[in-house]
Amino acid sequence: MYNPKHYRKRQWQDYRIRIWELDNRQCVRCGISIDNPQKAQIHHKIYLNGKMPWEYDDVDCECLCAKCHLEEHGKIRPSSDWVYIGCTTYDNYGDTTCDLCGSELKYEHEIWHPKWGTMNVGIGCCENLTSTYEMQEIRRQQNYLKQIENPKRWVHSDSQIWTRKFDGYQITISLEDKSFRIYIEGKRGRSKHATFDAAIGHLYNLFYSGEIDEIFEQLHISIPKARVKRLEAYKMKSQTN
């Protein structure tokens, strides 16, 4: 049981200095230098009944700064070791908000920490708390989806037909018998979609996965130059990351 009197004893002060020295006078989590042992916070990785704070083996304790020690005990939000879980897409911006900064969201990212639980955040906050490479890929996916669904790029010629060009491919979405059908370069897809947004989502999957290029190669139809240029740019970017 915690007793503040124990931490004023000479045995504890000596023990704190020893752990501080063993950990090179720095926080083992963030690496910040701690120039004074009185500023070092010694974290017990385990607690055993009947043991005084200084009676633990050295391997059972570590030197932390005040911030990392608070994070370790879940008293403030951890700034690292968050795990990305997944993304939920809402219909409109403002349908949900970021748990961290309060900004209005359309794309909500769920992240998890073993000492904090889950949070639902926007892509900026998510990028700050999780791995950079992972979030670069997610940001790229979301930007790609935004490019495809951009309403300013779709020409709504009548009540049942929407057209646009994307990556050099001519695309048409047509409402036929209460279902939305996709035409690419005049070729009608097999799938029927219940909503326009569902058709957009299918287009995203076709283009982002590269399946659209495989289909047209099988049909012996050349891939548009704009598409080839984008694929080459993505390939170069991936090699530099």
C-alpha positions as CSV (number, residue, x, y, z in Angstrom):
1,M,0.0,0.0,0.0
2,Y,1.3,3.5,-0.9
3,N,2.7,5.4,2.1
4,P,4.3,8.8,1.4
5,K,6.4,8.4,4.5
6,H,8.3,5.6,2.8
7,Y,9.5,7.9,0.0
8,R,11.2,10.3,2.5
9,K,13.4,7.6,3.9
10,R,17.1,7.5,3.2
11,Q,16.8,3.9,1.7
12,W,14.5,5.2,-0.9
13,Q,16.6,8.2,-1.9
14,D,19.6,5.8,-2.3
15,Y,17.5,3.4,-4.4
16,R,16.2,6.2,-6.6
17,I,19.8,7.4,-7.3
18,R,20.8,3.9,-8.2
19,I,18.0,3.4,-10.7
20,W,18.6,6.9,-12.1
21,E,22.2,6.0,-12.7
22,L,21.4,2.6,-14.2
23,D,19.1,4.3,-16.7
24,N,21.8,6.8,-17.7
25,R,20.1,9.7,-16.0
26,Q,17.3,9.8,-18.5
27,C,13.7,8.8,-19.1
28,V,13.7,5.3,-20.6
29,R,10.5,6.2,-22.5
30,C,11.1,9.5,-24.2
31,G,14.9,9.8,-23.7
32,I,14.8,13.2,-22.1
33,S,17.8,13.9,-19.8
34,I,17.2,14.2,-16.1
35,D,20.0,16.2,-14.5
36,N,18.9,15.8,-10.9
37,P,17.9,12.5,-9.2
38,Q,15.3,14.4,-7.2
39,K,13.5,15.0,-10.5
40,A,13.7,11.4,-11.5
41,Q,10.5,9.4,-11.1
42,I,11.1,5.8,-10.4
43,H,8.3,3.6,-11.8
44,H,7.7,0.2,-10.2
45,K,6.7,-2.2,-13.0
46,I,5.2,-4.6,-10.4
47,Y,4.0,-4.2,-6.9
48,L,4.4,-7.0,-4.2
49,N,2.7,-7.1,-0.8
50,G,5.1,-6.6,2.1
51,K,7.9,-5.0,0.1
52,M,9.2,-1.6,0.7
53,P,9.7,0.6,-2.4
54,W,13.5,0.2,-2.2
55,E,13.4,-3.6,-1.8
56,Y,12.6,-4.4,-5.4
57,D,15.1,-5.8,-7.8
58,D,16.6,-3.2,-10.2
59,V,14.9,-4.9,-13.2
60,D,11.5,-4.2,-11.6
61,C,11.9,-0.5,-11.7
62,E,12.8,2.2,-14.3
63,C,13.5,5.9,-14.5
64,L,10.8,8.1,-16.0
65,C,10.2,11.8,-16.4
66,A,7.1,13.2,-14.7
67,K,5.0,13.2,-17.9
68,C,5.8,9.6,-19.0
69,H,5.1,8.5,-15.4
70,L,1.7,10.1,-15.5
71,E,1.0,8.5,-18.8
72,E,2.1,5.1,-17.5
73,H,-0.4,5.2,-14.7
74,G,-3.2,6.5,-17.1
75,K,-3.5,9.9,-15.4
76,I,-2.9,11.8,-18.7
77,R,-3.3,10.7,-22.3
78,P,-0.3,8.7,-23.6
79,S,1.5,10.4,-26.5
80,S,2.9,7.2,-28.0
81,D,2.2,3.5,-28.5
82,W,-1.3,4.0,-29.9
83,V,-2.6,1.4,-32.3
84,Y,-4.7,2.1,-35.3
85,I,-8.0,0.2,-35.4
86,G,-10.0,1.4,-38.4
87,C,-12.0,4.1,-40.1
88,T,-15.7,4.9,-40.2
89,T,-17.1,7.2,-42.9
90,Y,-20.1,9.3,-42.2
91,D,-22.4,11.0,-44.7
92,N,-21.5,14.6,-43.9
93,Y,-18.8,16.6,-42.1
94,G,-20.0,17.4,-38.6
95,D,-21.9,14.1,-38.1
96,T,-19.2,13.3,-35.5
97,T,-16.3,15.1,-33.8
98,C,-12.8,14.3,-32.8
99,D,-12.4,13.2,-29.2
100,L,-9.1,15.0,-28.9
101,C,-9.5,18.4,-30.6
102,G,-13.2,18.6,-31.1
103,S,-13.1,19.3,-34.8
104,E,-16.0,18.2,-37.0
105,L,-15.4,15.0,-38.9
106,K,-16.7,12.9,-41.8
107,Y,-13.9,10.3,-41.5
108,E,-13.6,9.0,-38.0
109,H,-10.5,7.0,-37.0
110,E,-10.5,4.6,-34.1
111,I,-7.3,4.2,-32.1
112,W,-6.5,2.2,-29.0
113,H,-3.9,2.3,-26.2
114,P,-3.6,-0.5,-23.6
115,K,-3.5,2.0,-20.7
116,W,-6.2,4.4,-22.1
117,G,-8.6,2.4,-24.2
118,T,-10.1,3.7,-27.5
119,M,-10.5,7.2,-28.9
120,N,-12.2,8.3,-32.1
121,V,-10.2,11.1,-33.8
122,G,-9.6,12.9,-37.0
123,I,-6.8,12.1,-39.4
124,G,-4.5,14.8,-38.1
125,C,-4.7,13.7,-34.4
126,C,-4.5,10.1,-35.6
127,E,-1.4,10.8,-37.5
128,N,0.2,12.5,-34.5
129,L,-0.4,9.5,-32.2
130,T,0.2,6.5,-34.5
131,S,2.9,5.4,-36.9
132,T,3.8,7.9,-39.6
133,Y,3.9,5.4,-42.5
134,E,0.6,3.8,-41.6
135,M,-1.1,7.2,-41.5
136,Q,0.5,8.4,-44.7
137,E,-1.1,5.4,-46.4
138,I,-4.5,6.1,-44.8
139,R,-4.3,9.8,-45.8
140,R,-3.5,8.8,-49.3
141,Q,-6.5,6.5,-49.5
142,Q,-8.8,9.2,-48.2
143,N,-7.4,11.8,-50.6
144,Y,-7.9,9.3,-53.4
145,L,-11.6,8.7,-52.4
146,K,-12.2,12.5,-52.2
147,Q,-10.9,12.9,-55.7
148,I,-13.2,10.3,-57.0
149,E,-16.3,11.5,-55.2
150,N,-15.7,15.2,-55.7
151,P,-19.2,16.5,-56.8
152,K,-17.7,19.4,-58.8
153,R,-16.1,16.8,-61.2
154,W,-19.3,14.9,-61.9
155,V,-21.6,16.2,-64.7
156,H,-25.2,15.4,-63.9
157,S,-26.6,15.5,-67.4
158,D,-30.1,14.4,-66.5
159,S,-31.9,12.9,-63.5
160,Q,-30.4,9.4,-64.1
161,I,-26.9,9.8,-65.5
162,W,-23.6,11.2,-64.0
163,T,-20.4,11.3,-66.0
164,R,-16.8,12.3,-65.5
165,K,-13.2,11.5,-66.4
166,F,-10.9,10.0,-63.8
167,D,-7.2,9.1,-64.5
168,G,-8.1,9.3,-68.2
169,Y,-10.9,6.8,-67.9
170,Q,-14.4,7.9,-69.0
171,I,-16.9,7.0,-66.3
172,T,-20.6,7.0,-66.3
173,I,-22.9,6.1,-63.4
174,S,-26.5,5.4,-64.5
175,L,-29.6,4.8,-62.5
176,E,-31.3,1.8,-64.1
177,D,-34.3,0.0,-62.6
178,K,-33.7,1.5,-59.1
179,S,-30.0,0.4,-59.2
180,F,-26.9,2.3,-60.0
181,R,-24.7,0.8,-62.7
182,I,-21.1,1.8,-63.6
183,Y,-19.8,2.2,-67.1
184,I,-16.1,2.7,-67.8
185,E,-15.0,3.5,-71.3
186,G,-18.5,2.3,-72.4
187,K,-18.1,-1.1,-70.7
188,R,-20.9,-1.9,-68.2
189,G,-19.9,-3.4,-64.9
190,R,-21.6,-6.5,-63.5
191,S,-22.4,-5.0,-60.1
192,K,-25.6,-3.2,-59.1
193,H,-25.5,-0.6,-56.4
194,A,-28.3,0.5,-54.1
195,T,-27.0,4.1,-53.8
196,F,-24.8,6.5,-55.7
197,D,-22.4,6.6,-52.8
198,A,-22.1,2.8,-53.0
199,A,-21.2,3.1,-56.7
200,I,-18.6,5.6,-55.8
201,G,-17.2,3.3,-53.2
202,H,-17.0,0.5,-55.8
203,L,-15.1,2.8,-58.2
204,Y,-12.7,3.7,-55.4
205,N,-11.9,0.0,-54.8
206,L,-11.5,-0.6,-58.5
207,F,-9.0,2.2,-59.0
208,Y,-7.1,2.1,-55.7
209,S,-6.5,-1.6,-55.9
210,G,-5.5,-1.5,-59.5
211,E,-8.2,-3.9,-60.5
212,I,-9.5,-1.6,-63.2
213,D,-6.1,-1.8,-65.0
214,E,-6.1,-5.6,-64.9
215,I,-9.6,-5.7,-66.3
216,F,-8.7,-3.4,-69.3
217,E,-5.4,-5.3,-69.9
218,Q,-7.4,-8.5,-70.2
219,L,-9.6,-6.8,-72.7
220,H,-6.5,-5.7,-74.6
221,I,-7.4,-2.0,-74.1
222,S,-4.5,0.4,-73.4
223,I,-4.4,2.0,-70.0
224,P,-4.8,5.8,-70.3
225,K,-1.6,7.9,-70.1
226,A,-3.0,9.9,-67.1
227,R,-3.5,6.6,-65.2
228,V,0.0,5.5,-66.1
229,K,1.4,8.8,-64.9
230,R,-0.4,8.5,-61.5
231,L,0.8,4.9,-61.0
232,E,4.4,5.9,-61.7
233,A,4.2,8.8,-59.3
234,Y,2.8,6.5,-56.5
235,K,5.5,4.0,-57.2
236,M,8.3,6.6,-56.9
237,K,6.7,8.0,-53.7
238,S,6.5,4.5,-52.1
239,Q,10.2,3.9,-52.9
240,T,11.2,7.1,-51.1
241,N,9.2,6.4,-47.9
